[in-house]
Amino acid sequence: MDEKSFNAGKKAVYHSYTHLGASKYSKDHGNFLTYAYKADEIFSQSKVLESDIRNQVKRHWYKIDSKLKEKYQ
């Protein structure tokens, strides 16, 4: 795989799964983090349920970046 196509794929992954593509204020568009943060808001409003979603997605950038580097380098 050449570097140009790798960077294009990496950009798409970052856009879909990191803060680079997250759009909290857009009603119809977002990504994995937007979904997780909205779910956390809903769960944190509940008196019965305890939300741990933000802790579960913590360090997501490091995890994604390390997996990409591990696979393609």
C-alpha positions in Angstrom: 0.0 0.0 0.0 1.4 3.4 -1.0 1.6 6.3 1.5 -1.0 8.4 -0.3 -3.7 5.7 -0.2 -2.8 4.9 3.4 -3.2 8.5 4.4 -6.6 8.7 2.7 -7.7 5.6 4.6 -6.4 6.9 7.8 -8.2 10.2 7.3 -11.5 8.4 6.7 -11.0 6.3 9.9 -10.1 9.4 12.0 -13.2 11.2 10.6 -15.5 8.3 11.4 -14.2 7.4 14.9 -12.4 10.5 16.4 -13.1 14.0 17.4 -12.0 15.2 13.9 -15.4 14.1 12.6 -17.5 14.6 15.6 -20.2 17.2 15.3 -22.2 17.7 18.4 -24.2 20.6 17.1 -25.2 19.1 13.8 -28.6 17.4 14.0 -28.3 14.8 11.3 -24.6 14.1 11.1 -22.0 12.8 13.5 -19.8 9.9 14.1 -19.1 7.3 16.8 -18.1 9.9 19.4 -21.1 12.0 18.7 -23.3 9.0 19.3 -21.4 8.0 22.5 -21.5 11.5 23.9 -25.3 11.9 23.2 -25.9 8.5 24.8 -23.9 9.6 27.8 -26.1 12.7 28.2 -29.2 10.6 28.1 -27.9 8.0 30.6 -26.6 10.7 32.9 -30.1 12.2 33.2 -31.5 8.9 34.5 -31.8 8.5 38.2 -31.7 4.7 37.9 -28.8 4.2 35.5 -25.2 5.2 36.0 -23.3 6.3 32.9 -19.8 5.2 32.3 -19.7 5.8 28.6 -17.3 8.7 28.6 -14.7 6.6 30.5 -15.2 3.8 28.0 -14.3 6.0 25.0 -11.4 7.7 26.8 -8.1 7.3 25.0 -9.8 6.4 21.7 -7.4 8.4 19.7 -4.4 6.5 21.1 -6.1 3.2 20.5 -7.1 3.9 16.9 -3.7 5.4 16.0 -1.7 2.6 17.6 -3.8 -0.1 15.7 -3.4 1.7 12.4 0.4 2.0 12.9 0.6 -1.6 14.0 -1.2 -2.9 11.0 0.4 -0.8 8.3 4.0 -0.2 9.4 
